[in-house]
Amino acid sequence: MLLWLLYSLDLNPIENLWYLLKERLMRDYLYLALLKKNEDSLEELIKSAEKVWDSLEQLLINDLIDSMPRCVVAVIEAKG
């Protein structure tokens, strides 16, 4: 494990996954932004996020993981 990944969020593949999750949530469940902030809307958000999470393709996740060596090399070449 690369220790500095804990402090370099842009090098962490989960950050890209969170971005995709949020993007798909906004695309497919835009109405959530219009709901009042209460327990019911929180439950709706959680259910919707779980649906999007479950729909993420394994190939996409594998691609994010496989991109790590290239990202690390790019950071090293750029000297940080």
mmCIF file of the N, C-alpha and C atoms, coordinates in Angstrom:
data_MODEL
# 
_entry.id   MODEL 
# 
loop_
_atom_site.group_PDB 
_atom_site.id 
_atom_site.type_symbol 
_atom_site.label_atom_id 
_atom_site.label_alt_id 
_atom_site.label_comp_id 
_atom_site.label_asym_id 
_atom_site.label_entity_id 
_atom_site.label_seq_id 
_atom_site.pdbx_PDB_ins_code 
_atom_site.Cartn_x 
_atom_site.Cartn_y 
_atom_site.Cartn_z 
_atom_site.occupancy 
_atom_site.B_iso_or_equiv 
_atom_site.pdbx_formal_charge 
_atom_site.auth_seq_id 
_atom_site.auth_comp_id 
_atom_site.auth_asym_id 
_atom_site.auth_atom_id 
_atom_site.pdbx_PDB_model_num 
ATOM 1   N N  . MET A 1 1  ? 0.841   -1.186 0.000   1.00 0.00 ? 1  MET A N  1 
ATOM 2   C CA . MET A 1 1  ? 0.000   0.000  0.000   1.00 0.00 ? 1  MET A CA 1 
ATOM 3   C C  . MET A 1 1  ? 0.882   1.244  0.000   1.00 0.00 ? 1  MET A C  1 
ATOM 4   N N  . LEU A 1 2  ? 0.478   2.228  -0.757  1.00 0.00 ? 2  LEU A N  1 
ATOM 5   C CA . LEU A 1 2  ? 1.204   3.488  -0.789  1.00 0.00 ? 2  LEU A CA 1 
ATOM 6   C C  . LEU A 1 2  ? 0.666   4.382  0.316   1.00 0.00 ? 2  LEU A C  1 
ATOM 7   N N  . LEU A 1 3  ? 1.515   4.717  1.265   1.00 0.00 ? 3  LEU A N  1 
ATOM 8   C CA . LEU A 1 3  ? 1.058   5.439  2.447   1.00 0.00 ? 3  LEU A CA 1 
ATOM 9   C C  . LEU A 1 3  ? 0.506   6.818  2.125   1.00 0.00 ? 3  LEU A C  1 
ATOM 10  N N  . TRP A 1 4  ? 1.079   7.501  1.136   1.00 0.00 ? 4  TRP A N  1 
ATOM 11  C CA . TRP A 1 4  ? 0.617   8.855  0.889   1.00 0.00 ? 4  TRP A CA 1 
ATOM 12  C C  . TRP A 1 4  ? -0.770  8.897  0.245   1.00 0.00 ? 4  TRP A C  1 
ATOM 13  N N  . LEU A 1 5  ? -1.293  7.764  -0.200  1.00 0.00 ? 5  LEU A N  1 
ATOM 14  C CA . LEU A 1 5  ? -2.632  7.753  -0.777  1.00 0.00 ? 5  LEU A CA 1 
ATOM 15  C C  . LEU A 1 5  ? -3.692  8.199  0.226   1.00 0.00 ? 5  LEU A C  1 
ATOM 16  N N  . LEU A 1 6  ? -3.406  7.995  1.491   1.00 0.00 ? 6  LEU A N  1 
ATOM 17  C CA . LEU A 1 6  ? -4.346  8.432  2.514   1.00 0.00 ? 6  LEU A CA 1 
ATOM 18  C C  . LEU A 1 6  ? -4.512  9.946  2.509   1.00 0.00 ? 6  LEU A C  1 
ATOM 19  N N  . TYR A 1 7  ? -3.499  10.652 2.052   1.00 0.00 ? 7  TYR A N  1 
ATOM 20  C CA . TYR A 1 7  ? -3.513  12.110 2.063   1.00 0.00 ? 7  TYR A CA 1 
ATOM 21  C C  . TYR A 1 7  ? -3.693  12.712 0.675   1.00 0.00 ? 7  TYR A C  1 
ATOM 22  N N  . SER A 1 8  ? -3.714  11.876 -0.356  1.00 0.00 ? 8  SER A N  1 
ATOM 23  C CA . SER A 1 8  ? -3.863  12.341 -1.734  1.00 0.00 ? 8  SER A CA 1 
ATOM 24  C C  . SER A 1 8  ? -5.154  11.768 -2.295  1.00 0.00 ? 8  SER A C  1 
ATOM 25  N N  . LEU A 1 9  ? -6.247  12.431 -2.014  1.00 0.00 ? 9  LEU A N  1 
ATOM 26  C CA . LEU A 1 9  ? -7.547  11.894 -2.408  1.00 0.00 ? 9  LEU A CA 1 
ATOM 27  C C  . LEU A 1 9  ? -7.679  11.724 -3.908  1.00 0.00 ? 9  LEU A C  1 
ATOM 28  N N  . ASP A 1 10 ? -6.981  12.556 -4.674  1.00 0.00 ? 10 ASP A N  1 
ATOM 29  C CA . ASP A 1 10 ? -7.076  12.432 -6.119  1.00 0.00 ? 10 ASP A CA 1 
ATOM 30  C C  . ASP A 1 10 ? -6.424  11.151 -6.629  1.00 0.00 ? 10 ASP A C  1 
ATOM 31  N N  . LEU A 1 11 ? -5.622  10.495 -5.818  1.00 0.00 ? 11 LEU A N  1 
ATOM 32  C CA . LEU A 1 11 ? -5.005  9.225  -6.190  1.00 0.00 ? 11 LEU A CA 1 
ATOM 33  C C  . LEU A 1 11 ? -5.788  8.023  -5.671  1.00 0.00 ? 11 LEU A C  1 
ATOM 34  N N  . ASN A 1 12 ? -6.867  8.257  -5.008  1.00 0.00 ? 12 ASN A N  1 
ATOM 35  C CA . ASN A 1 12 ? -7.643  7.183  -4.414  1.00 0.00 ? 12 ASN A CA 1 
ATOM 36  C C  . ASN A 1 12 ? -8.801  6.821  -5.354  1.00 0.00 ? 12 ASN A C  1 
ATOM 37  N N  . PRO A 1 13 ? -8.840  5.576  -5.875  1.00 0.00 ? 13 PRO A N  1 
ATOM 38  C CA . PRO A 1 13 ? -9.887  5.213  -6.831  1.00 0.00 ? 13 PRO A CA 1 
ATOM 39  C C  . PRO A 1 13 ? -11.297 5.360  -6.278  1.00 0.00 ? 13 PRO A C  1 
ATOM 40  N N  . ILE A 1 14 ? -11.474 5.258  -4.969  1.00 0.00 ? 14 ILE A N  1 
ATOM 41  C CA . ILE A 1 14 ? -12.821 5.382  -4.409  1.00 0.00 ? 14 ILE A CA 1 
ATOM 42  C C  . ILE A 1 14 ? -13.376 6.793  -4.628  1.00 0.00 ? 14 ILE A C  1 
ATOM 43  N N  . GLU A 1 15 ? -12.492 7.787  -4.704  1.00 0.00 ? 15 GLU A N  1 
ATOM 44  C CA . GLU A 1 15 ? -12.959 9.153  -4.954  1.00 0.00 ? 15 GLU A CA 1 
ATOM 45  C C  . GLU A 1 15 ? -13.613 9.261  -6.331  1.00 0.00 ? 15 GLU A C  1 
ATOM 46  N N  . ASN A 1 16 ? -13.027 8.592  -7.319  1.00 0.00 ? 16 ASN A N  1 
ATOM 47  C CA . ASN A 1 16 ? -13.630 8.570  -8.648  1.00 0.00 ? 16 ASN A CA 1 
ATOM 48  C C  . ASN A 1 16 ? -14.958 7.825  -8.636  1.00 0.00 ? 16 ASN A C  1 
ATOM 49  N N  . LEU A 1 17 ? -15.017 6.774  -7.826  1.00 0.00 ? 17 LEU A N  1 
ATOM 50  C CA . LEU A 1 17 ? -16.254 6.014  -7.718  1.00 0.00 ? 17 LEU A CA 1 
ATOM 51  C C  . LEU A 1 17 ? -17.352 6.853  -7.061  1.00 0.00 ? 17 LEU A C  1 
ATOM 52  N N  . TRP A 1 18 ? -17.006 7.606  -6.015  1.00 0.00 ? 18 TRP A N  1 
ATOM 53  C CA . TRP A 1 18 ? -17.977 8.503  -5.366  1.00 0.00 ? 18 TRP A CA 1 
ATOM 54  C C  . TRP A 1 18 ? -18.476 9.536  -6.368  1.00 0.00 ? 18 TRP A C  1 
ATOM 55  N N  . TYR A 1 19 ? -17.552 10.075 -7.187  1.00 0.00 ? 19 TYR A N  1 
ATOM 56  C CA . TYR A 1 19 ? -17.938 11.058 -8.188  1.00 0.00 ? 19 TYR A CA 1 
ATOM 57  C C  . TYR A 1 19 ? -18.966 10.462 -9.153  1.00 0.00 ? 19 TYR A C  1 
ATOM 58  N N  . LEU A 1 20 ? -18.698 9.246  -9.637  1.00 0.00 ? 20 LEU A N  1 
ATOM 59  C CA . LEU A 1 20 ? -19.630 8.594  -10.559 1.00 0.00 ? 20 LEU A CA 1 
ATOM 60  C C  . LEU A 1 20 ? -20.970 8.316  -9.892  1.00 0.00 ? 20 LEU A C  1 
ATOM 61  N N  . LEU A 1 21 ? -20.931 7.911  -8.633  1.00 0.00 ? 21 LEU A N  1 
ATOM 62  C CA . LEU A 1 21 ? -22.169 7.671  -7.896  1.00 0.00 ? 21 LEU A CA 1 
ATOM 63  C C  . LEU A 1 21 ? -22.994 8.949  -7.813  1.00 0.00 ? 21 LEU A C  1 
ATOM 64  N N  . LYS A 1 22 ? -22.355 10.044 -7.445  1.00 0.00 ? 22 LYS A N  1 
ATOM 65  C CA . LYS A 1 22 ? -23.079 11.325 -7.338  1.00 0.00 ? 22 LYS A CA 1 
ATOM 66  C C  . LYS A 1 22 ? -23.596 11.776 -8.696  1.00 0.00 ? 22 LYS A C  1 
ATOM 67  N N  . GLU A 1 23 ? -22.778 11.590 -9.735  1.00 0.00 ? 23 GLU A N  1 
ATOM 68  C CA . GLU A 1 23 ? -23.195 11.990 -11.080 1.00 0.00 ? 23 GLU A CA 1 
ATOM 69  C C  . GLU A 1 23 ? -24.437 11.224 -11.526 1.00 0.00 ? 23 GLU A C  1 
ATOM 70  N N  . ARG A 1 24 ? -24.436 9.931  -11.288 1.00 0.00 ? 24 ARG A N  1 
ATOM 71  C CA . ARG A 1 24 ? -25.590 9.108  -11.683 1.00 0.00 ? 24 ARG A CA 1 
ATOM 72  C C  . ARG A 1 24 ? -26.803 9.393  -10.818 1.00 0.00 ? 24 ARG A C  1 
ATOM 73  N N  . LEU A 1 25 ? -26.576 9.695  -9.551  1.00 0.00 ? 25 LEU A N  1 
ATOM 74  C CA . LEU A 1 25 ? -27.697 10.082 -8.691  1.00 0.00 ? 25 LEU A CA 1 
ATOM 75  C C  . LEU A 1 25 ? -28.364 11.354 -9.223  1.00 0.00 ? 25 LEU A C  1 
ATOM 76  N N  . MET A 1 26 ? -27.544 12.333 -9.582  1.00 0.00 ? 26 MET A N  1 
ATOM 77  C CA . MET A 1 26 ? -28.098 13.589 -10.099 1.00 0.00 ? 26 MET A CA 1 
ATOM 78  C C  . MET A 1 26 ? -28.789 13.370 -11.438 1.00 0.00 ? 26 MET A C  1 
ATOM 79  N N  . ARG A 1 27 ? -28.231 12.477 -12.248 1.00 0.00 ? 27 ARG A N  1 
ATOM 80  C CA . ARG A 1 27 ? -28.823 12.224 -13.567 1.00 0.00 ? 27 ARG A CA 1 
ATOM 81  C C  . ARG A 1 27 ? -30.157 11.482 -13.449 1.00 0.00 ? 27 ARG A C  1 
ATOM 82  N N  . ASP A 1 28 ? -30.185 10.441 -12.618 1.00 0.00 ? 28 ASP A N  1 
ATOM 83  C CA . ASP A 1 28 ? -31.347 9.552  -12.566 1.00 0.00 ? 28 ASP A CA 1 
ATOM 84  C C  . ASP A 1 28 ? -32.368 9.909  -11.490 1.00 0.00 ? 28 ASP A C  1 
ATOM 85  N N  . TYR A 1 29 ? -31.944 10.671 -10.496 1.00 0.00 ? 29 TYR A N  1 
ATOM 86  C CA . TYR A 1 29 ? -32.832 10.988 -9.374  1.00 0.00 ? 29 TYR A CA 1 
ATOM 87  C C  . TYR A 1 29 ? -32.770 12.477 -9.040  1.00 0.00 ? 29 TYR A C  1 
ATOM 88  N N  . LEU A 1 30 ? -32.842 13.295 -10.059 1.00 0.00 ? 30 LEU A N  1 
ATOM 89  C CA . LEU A 1 30 ? -32.734 14.744 -9.875  1.00 0.00 ? 30 LEU A CA 1 
ATOM 90  C C  . LEU A 1 30 ? -33.795 15.288 -8.912  1.00 0.00 ? 30 LEU A C  1 
ATOM 91  N N  . TYR A 1 31 ? -34.942 14.646 -8.896  1.00 0.00 ? 31 TYR A N  1 
ATOM 92  C CA . TYR A 1 31 ? -36.024 15.107 -8.017  1.00 0.00 ? 31 TYR A CA 1 
ATOM 93  C C  . TYR A 1 31 ? -35.620 15.105 -6.544  1.00 0.00 ? 31 TYR A C  1 
ATOM 94  N N  . LEU A 1 32 ? -34.612 14.324 -6.182  1.00 0.00 ? 32 LEU A N  1 
ATOM 95  C CA . LEU A 1 32 ? -34.184 14.283 -4.787  1.00 0.00 ? 32 LEU A CA 1 
ATOM 96  C C  . LEU A 1 32 ? -33.748 15.658 -4.297  1.00 0.00 ? 32 LEU A C  1 
ATOM 97  N N  . ALA A 1 33 ? -33.189 16.463 -5.189  1.00 0.00 ? 33 ALA A N  1 
ATOM 98  C CA . ALA A 1 33 ? -32.716 17.797 -4.809  1.00 0.00 ? 33 ALA A CA 1 
ATOM 99  C C  . ALA A 1 33 ? -33.879 18.710 -4.442  1.00 0.00 ? 33 ALA A C  1 
ATOM 100 N N  . LEU A 1 34 ? -35.071 18.372 -4.881  1.00 0.00 ? 34 LEU A N  1 
ATOM 101 C CA . LEU A 1 34 ? -36.241 19.215 -4.623  1.00 0.00 ? 34 LEU A CA 1 
ATOM 102 C C  . LEU A 1 34 ? -36.996 18.827 -3.355  1.00 0.00 ? 34 LEU A C  1 
ATOM 103 N N  . LEU A 1 35 ? -36.642 17.706 -2.782  1.00 0.00 ? 35 LEU A N  1 
ATOM 104 C CA . LEU A 1 35 ? -37.342 17.237 -1.579  1.00 0.00 ? 35 LEU A CA 1 
ATOM 105 C C  . LEU A 1 35 ? -36.941 18.052 -0.357  1.00 0.00 ? 35 LEU A C  1 
ATOM 106 N N  . LYS A 1 36 ? -37.888 18.197 0.551   1.00 0.00 ? 36 LYS A N  1 
ATOM 107 C CA . LYS A 1 36 ? -37.567 18.848 1.821   1.00 0.00 ? 36 LYS A CA 1 
ATOM 108 C C  . LYS A 1 36 ? -36.622 17.948 2.599   1.00 0.00 ? 36 LYS A C  1 
ATOM 109 N N  . LYS A 1 37 ? -35.773 18.572 3.401   1.00 0.00 ? 37 LYS A N  1 
ATOM 110 C CA . LYS A 1 37 ? -34.816 17.801 4.192   1.00 0.00 ? 37 LYS A CA 1 
ATOM 111 C C  . LYS A 1 37 ? -35.499 17.272 5.446   1.00 0.00 ? 37 LYS A C  1 
ATOM 112 N N  . ASN A 1 38 ? -35.830 15.996 5.395   1.00 0.00 ? 38 ASN A N  1 
ATOM 113 C CA . ASN A 1 38 ? -36.448 15.336 6.532   1.00 0.00 ? 38 ASN A CA 1 
ATOM 114 C C  . ASN A 1 38 ? -36.105 13.848 6.479   1.00 0.00 ? 38 ASN A C  1 
ATOM 115 N N  . GLU A 1 39 ? -36.618 13.091 7.415   1.00 0.00 ? 39 GLU A N  1 
ATOM 116 C CA . GLU A 1 39 ? -36.300 11.660 7.504   1.00 0.00 ? 39 GLU A CA 1 
ATOM 117 C C  . GLU A 1 39 ? -36.758 10.901 6.257   1.00 0.00 ? 39 GLU A C  1 
ATOM 118 N N  . ASP A 1 40 ? -37.931 11.252 5.722   1.00 0.00 ? 40 ASP A N  1 
ATOM 119 C CA . ASP A 1 40 ? -38.440 10.550 4.549   1.00 0.00 ? 40 ASP A CA 1 
ATOM 120 C C  . ASP A 1 40 ? -37.543 10.771 3.334   1.00 0.00 ? 40 ASP A C  1 
ATOM 121 N N  . SER A 1 41 ? -37.113 12.008 3.140   1.00 0.00 ? 41 SER A N  1 
ATOM 122 C CA . SER A 1 41 ? -36.258 12.279 1.982   1.00 0.00 ? 41 SER A CA 1 
ATOM 123 C C  . SER A 1 41 ? -34.871 11.648 2.172   1.00 0.00 ? 41 SER A C  1 
ATOM 124 N N  . LEU A 1 42 ? -34.406 11.577 3.408   1.00 0.00 ? 42 LEU A N  1 
ATOM 125 C CA . LEU A 1 42 ? -33.134 10.907 3.678   1.00 0.00 ? 42 LEU A CA 1 
ATOM 126 C C  . LEU A 1 42 ? -33.236 9.423  3.321   1.00 0.00 ? 42 LEU A C  1 
ATOM 127 N N  . GLU A 1 43 ? -34.334 8.799  3.694   1.00 0.00 ? 43 GLU A N  1 
ATOM 128 C CA . GLU A 1 43 ? -34.543 7.391  3.348   1.00 0.00 ? 43 GLU A CA 1 
ATOM 129 C C  . GLU A 1 43 ? -34.609 7.211  1.834   1.00 0.00 ? 43 GLU A C  1 
ATOM 130 N N  . GLU A 1 44 ? -35.258 8.131  1.141   1.00 0.00 ? 44 GLU A N  1 
ATOM 131 C CA . GLU A 1 44 ? -35.351 8.074  -0.315  1.00 0.00 ? 44 GLU A CA 1 
ATOM 132 C C  . GLU A 1 44 ? -33.966 8.220  -0.950  1.00 0.00 ? 44 GLU A C  1 
ATOM 133 N N  . LEU A 1 45 ? -33.160 9.120  -0.412  1.00 0.00 ? 45 LEU A N  1 
ATOM 134 C CA . LEU A 1 45 ? -31.797 9.304  -0.900  1.00 0.00 ? 45 LEU A CA 1 
ATOM 135 C C  . LEU A 1 45 ? -30.979 8.033  -0.699  1.00 0.00 ? 45 LEU A C  1 
ATOM 136 N N  . ILE A 1 46 ? -31.082 7.433  0.459   1.00 0.00 ? 46 ILE A N  1 
ATOM 137 C CA . ILE A 1 46 ? -30.334 6.209  0.756   1.00 0.00 ? 46 ILE A CA 1 
ATOM 138 C C  . ILE A 1 46 ? -30.743 5.081  -0.195  1.00 0.00 ? 46 ILE A C  1 
ATOM 139 N N  . LYS A 1 47 ? -32.042 4.905  -0.394  1.00 0.00 ? 47 LYS A N  1 
ATOM 140 C CA . LYS A 1 47 ? -32.520 3.856  -1.303  1.00 0.00 ? 47 LYS A CA 1 
ATOM 141 C C  . LYS A 1 47 ? -32.030 4.104  -2.722  1.00 0.00 ? 47 LYS A C  1 
ATOM 142 N N  . SER A 1 48 ? -32.087 5.342  -3.160  1.00 0.00 ? 48 SER A N  1 
ATOM 143 C CA . SER A 1 48 ? -31.649 5.690  -4.513  1.00 0.00 ? 48 SER A CA 1 
ATOM 144 C C  . SER A 1 48 ? -30.144 5.474  -4.666  1.00 0.00 ? 48 SER A C  1 
ATOM 145 N N  . ALA A 1 49 ? -29.376 5.874  -3.666  1.00 0.00 ? 49 ALA A N  1 
ATOM 146 C CA . ALA A 1 49 ? -27.922 5.686  -3.715  1.00 0.00 ? 49 ALA A CA 1 
ATOM 147 C C  . ALA A 1 49 ? -27.571 4.200  -3.751  1.00 0.00 ? 49 ALA A C  1 
ATOM 148 N N  . GLU A 1 50 ? -28.304 3.396  -3.003  1.00 0.00 ? 50 GLU A N  1 
ATOM 149 C CA . GLU A 1 50 ? -28.064 1.950  -3.026  1.00 0.00 ? 50 GLU A CA 1 
ATOM 150 C C  . GLU A 1 50 ? -28.358 1.362  -4.402  1.00 0.00 ? 50 GLU A C  1 
ATOM 151 N N  . LYS A 1 51 ? -29.422 1.845  -5.051  1.00 0.00 ? 51 LYS A N  1 
ATOM 152 C CA . LYS A 1 51 ? -29.746 1.367  -6.397  1.00 0.00 ? 51 LYS A CA 1 
ATOM 153 C C  . LYS A 1 51 ? -28.638 1.729  -7.374  1.00 0.00 ? 51 LYS A C  1 
ATOM 154 N N  . VAL A 1 52 ? -28.162 2.962  -7.294  1.00 0.00 ? 52 VAL A N  1 
ATOM 155 C CA . VAL A 1 52 ? -27.086 3.382  -8.190  1.00 0.00 ? 52 VAL A CA 1 
ATOM 156 C C  . VAL A 1 52 ? -25.824 2.591  -7.893  1.00 0.00 ? 52 VAL A C  1 
ATOM 157 N N  . TRP A 1 53 ? -25.492 2.432  -6.627  1.00 0.00 ? 53 TRP A N  1 
ATOM 158 C CA . TRP A 1 53 ? -24.291 1.683  -6.245  1.00 0.00 ? 53 TRP A CA 1 
ATOM 159 C C  . TRP A 1 53 ? -24.354 0.260  -6.806  1.00 0.00 ? 53 TRP A C  1 
ATOM 160 N N  . ASP A 1 54 ? -25.510 -0.379 -6.656  1.00 0.00 ? 54 ASP A N  1 
ATOM 161 C CA . ASP A 1 54 ? -25.670 -1.746 -7.149  1.00 0.00 ? 54 ASP A CA 1 
ATOM 162 C C  . ASP A 1 54 ? -25.579 -1.828 -8.672  1.00 0.00 ? 54 ASP A C  1 
ATOM 163 N N  . SER A 1 55 ? -25.858 -0.721 -9.350  1.00 0.00 ? 55 SER A N  1 
ATOM 164 C CA . SER A 1 55 ? -25.837 -0.726 -10.809 1.00 0.00 ? 55 SER A CA 1 
ATOM 165 C C  . SER A 1 55 ? -24.445 -0.455 -11.388 1.00 0.00 ? 55 SER A C  1 
ATOM 166 N N  . LEU A 1 56 ? -23.495 -0.048 -10.541 1.00 0.00 ? 56 LEU A N  1 
ATOM 167 C CA . LEU A 1 56 ? -22.149 0.225  -11.042 1.00 0.00 ? 56 LEU A CA 1 
ATOM 168 C C  . LEU A 1 56 ? -21.531 -1.073 -11.552 1.00 0.00 ? 56 LEU A C  1 
ATOM 169 N N  . GLU A 1 57 ? -21.008 -1.015 -12.740 1.00 0.00 ? 57 GLU A N  1 
ATOM 170 C CA . GLU A 1 57 ? -20.475 -2.207 -13.383 1.00 0.00 ? 57 GLU A CA 1 
ATOM 171 C C  . GLU A 1 57 ? -19.119 -2.585 -12.787 1.00 0.00 ? 57 GLU A C  1 
ATOM 172 N N  . GLN A 1 58 ? -18.895 -3.866 -12.629 1.00 0.00 ? 58 GLN A N  1 
ATOM 173 C CA . GLN A 1 58 ? -17.619 -4.351 -12.096 1.00 0.00 ? 58 GLN A CA 1 
ATOM 174 C C  . GLN A 1 58 ? -16.465 -3.943 -13.009 1.00 0.00 ? 58 GLN A C  1 
ATOM 175 N N  . LEU A 1 59 ? -16.714 -3.915 -14.319 1.00 0.00 ? 59 LEU A N  1 
ATOM 176 C CA . LEU A 1 59 ? -15.675 -3.512 -15.260 1.00 0.00 ? 59 LEU A CA 1 
ATOM 177 C C  . LEU A 1 59 ? -15.215 -2.085 -14.987 1.00 0.00 ? 59 LEU A C  1 
ATOM 178 N N  . LEU A 1 60 ? -16.147 -1.221 -14.656 1.00 0.00 ? 60 LEU A N  1 
ATOM 179 C CA . LEU A 1 60 ? -15.821 0.162  -14.317 1.00 0.00 ? 60 LEU A CA 1 
ATOM 180 C C  . LEU A 1 60 ? -14.925 0.208  -13.080 1.00 0.00 ? 60 LEU A C  1 
ATOM 181 N N  . ILE A 1 61 ? -15.273 -0.555 -12.086 1.00 0.00 ? 61 ILE A N  1 
ATOM 182 C CA . ILE A 1 61 ? -14.482 -0.605 -10.847 1.00 0.00 ? 61 ILE A CA 1 
ATOM 183 C C  . ILE A 1 61 ? -13.094 -1.157 -11.142 1.00 0.00 ? 61 ILE A C  1 
ATOM 184 N N  . ASN A 1 62 ? -13.031 -2.206 -11.952 1.00 0.00 ? 62 ASN A N  1 
ATOM 185 C CA . ASN A 1 62 ? -11.729 -2.775 -12.323 1.00 0.00 ? 62 ASN A CA 1 
ATOM 186 C C  . ASN A 1 62 ? -10.884 -1.750 -13.072 1.00 0.00 ? 62 ASN A C  1 
ATOM 187 N N  . ASP A 1 63 ? -11.502 -0.985 -13.968 1.00 0.00 ? 63 ASP A N  1 
ATOM 188 C CA . ASP A 1 63 ? -10.769 0.042  -14.717 1.00 0.00 ? 63 ASP A CA 1 
ATOM 189 C C  . ASP A 1 63 ? -10.187 1.098  -13.783 1.00 0.00 ? 63 ASP A C  1 
ATOM 190 N N  . LEU A 1 64 ? -10.950 1.490  -12.764 1.00 0.00 ? 64 LEU A N  1 
ATOM 191 C CA . LEU A 1 64 ? -10.441 2.469  -11.805 1.00 0.00 ? 64 LEU A CA 1 
ATOM 192 C C  . LEU A 1 64 ? -9.230  1.919  -11.050 1.00 0.00 ? 64 LEU A C  1 
ATOM 193 N N  . ILE A 1 65 ? -9.324  0.677  -10.663 1.00 0.00 ? 65 ILE A N  1 
ATOM 194 C CA . ILE A 1 65 ? -8.208  0.047  -9.954  1.00 0.00 ? 65 ILE A CA 1 
ATOM 195 C C  . ILE A 1 65 ? -7.001  -0.081 -10.875 1.00 0.00 ? 65 ILE A C  1 
ATOM 196 N N  . ASP A 1 66 ? -7.246  -0.508 -12.102 1.00 0.00 ? 66 ASP A N  1 
ATOM 197 C CA . ASP A 1 66 ? -6.149  -0.695 -13.060 1.00 0.00 ? 66 ASP A CA 1 
ATOM 198 C C  . ASP A 1 66 ? -5.479  0.618  -13.442 1.00 0.00 ? 66 ASP A C  1 
ATOM 199 N N  . SER A 1 67 ? -6.164  1.739  -13.252 1.00 0.00 ? 67 SER A N  1 
ATOM 200 C CA . SER A 1 67 ? -5.586  3.039  -13.604 1.00 0.00 ? 67 SER A CA 1 
ATOM 201 C C  . SER A 1 67 ? -4.573  3.520  -12.560 1.00 0.00 ? 67 SER A C  1 
ATOM 202 N N  . MET A 1 68 ? -4.547  2.895  -11.406 1.00 0.00 ? 68 MET A N  1 
ATOM 203 C CA . MET A 1 68 ? -3.688  3.350  -10.318 1.00 0.00 ? 68 MET A CA 1 
ATOM 204 C C  . MET A 1 68 ? -2.202  3.412  -10.688 1.00 0.00 ? 68 MET A C  1 
ATOM 205 N N  . PRO A 1 69 ? -1.630  2.386  -11.288 1.00 0.00 ? 69 PRO A N  1 
ATOM 206 C CA . PRO A 1 69 ? -0.198  2.485  -11.624 1.00 0.00 ? 69 PRO A CA 1 
ATOM 207 C C  . PRO A 1 69 ? 0.105   3.683  -12.532 1.00 0.00 ? 69 PRO A C  1 
ATOM 208 N N  . ARG A 1 70 ? -0.756  3.936  -13.521 1.00 0.00 ? 70 ARG A N  1 
ATOM 209 C CA . ARG A 1 70 ? -0.542  5.085  -14.410 1.00 0.00 ? 70 ARG A CA 1 
ATOM 210 C C  . ARG A 1 70 ? -0.621  6.397  -13.632 1.00 0.00 ? 70 ARG A C  1 
ATOM 211 N N  . CYS A 1 71 ? -1.570  6.489  -12.723 1.00 0.00 ? 71 CYS A N  1 
ATOM 212 C CA . CYS A 1 71 ? -1.715  7.713  -11.924 1.00 0.00 ? 71 CYS A CA 1 
ATOM 213 C C  . CYS A 1 71 ? -0.490  7.944  -11.042 1.00 0.00 ? 71 CYS A C  1 
ATOM 214 N N  . VAL A 1 72 ? -0.017  6.892  -10.428 1.00 0.00 ? 72 VAL A N  1 
ATOM 215 C CA . VAL A 1 72 ? 1.148   7.012  -9.548  1.00 0.00 ? 72 VAL A CA 1 
ATOM 216 C C  . VAL A 1 72 ? 2.374   7.429  -10.350 1.00 0.00 ? 72 VAL A C  1 
ATOM 217 N N  . VAL A 1 73 ? 2.564   6.819  -11.509 1.00 0.00 ? 73 VAL A N  1 
ATOM 218 C CA . VAL A 1 73 ? 3.706   7.188  -12.368 1.00 0.00 ? 73 VAL A CA 1 
ATOM 219 C C  . VAL A 1 73 ? 3.596   8.651  -12.787 1.00 0.00 ? 73 VAL A C  1 
ATOM 220 N N  . ALA A 1 74 ? 2.394   9.098  -13.143 1.00 0.00 ? 74 ALA A N  1 
ATOM 221 C CA . ALA A 1 74 ? 2.204   10.491 -13.553 1.00 0.00 ? 74 ALA A CA 1 
ATOM 222 C C  . ALA A 1 74 ? 2.548   11.452 -12.420 1.00 0.00 ? 74 ALA A C  1 
ATOM 223 N N  . VAL A 1 75 ? 2.167   11.109 -11.202 1.00 0.00 ? 75 VAL A N  1 
ATOM 224 C CA . VAL A 1 75 ? 2.480   11.973 -10.057 1.00 0.00 ? 75 VAL A CA 1 
ATOM 225 C C  . VAL A 1 75 ? 3.980   11.988 -9.803  1.00 0.00 ? 75 VAL A C  1 
ATOM 226 N N  . ILE A 1 76 ? 4.615   10.847 -9.880  1.00 0.00 ? 76 ILE A N  1 
ATOM 227 C CA . ILE A 1 76 ? 6.067   10.768 -9.667  1.00 0.00 ? 76 ILE A CA 1 
ATOM 228 C C  . ILE A 1 76 ? 6.788   11.583 -10.741 1.00 0.00 ? 76 ILE A C  1 
ATOM 229 N N  . GLU A 1 77 ? 6.369   11.438 -11.993 1.00 0.00 ? 77 GLU A N  1 
ATOM 230 C CA . GLU A 1 77 ? 7.007   12.193 -13.082 1.00 0.00 ? 77 GLU A CA 1 
ATOM 231 C C  . GLU A 1 77 ? 6.817   13.700 -12.917 1.00 0.00 ? 77 GLU A C  1 
ATOM 232 N N  . ALA A 1 78 ? 5.676   14.087 -12.353 1.00 0.00 ? 78 ALA A N  1 
ATOM 233 C CA . ALA A 1 78 ? 5.402   15.513 -12.125 1.00 0.00 ? 78 ALA A CA 1 
ATOM 234 C C  . ALA A 1 78 ? 6.023   16.001 -10.826 1.00 0.00 ? 78 ALA A C  1 
ATOM 235 N N  . LYS A 1 79 ? 6.721   15.117 -10.152 1.00 0.00 ? 79 LYS A N  1 
ATOM 236 C CA . LYS A 1 79 ? 7.388   15.420 -8.876  1.00 0.00 ? 79 LYS A CA 1 
ATOM 237 C C  . LYS A 1 79 ? 6.396   15.891 -7.798  1.00 0.00 ? 79 LYS A C  1 
ATOM 238 N N  . GLY A 1 80 ? 5.334   15.141 -7.704  1.00 0.00 ? 80 GLY A N  1 
ATOM 239 C CA . GLY A 1 80 ? 4.416   15.384 -6.619  1.00 0.00 ? 80 GLY A CA 1 
ATOM 240 C C  . GLY A 1 80 ? 3.106   15.922 -6.992  1.00 0.00 ? 80 GLY A C  1 
# 
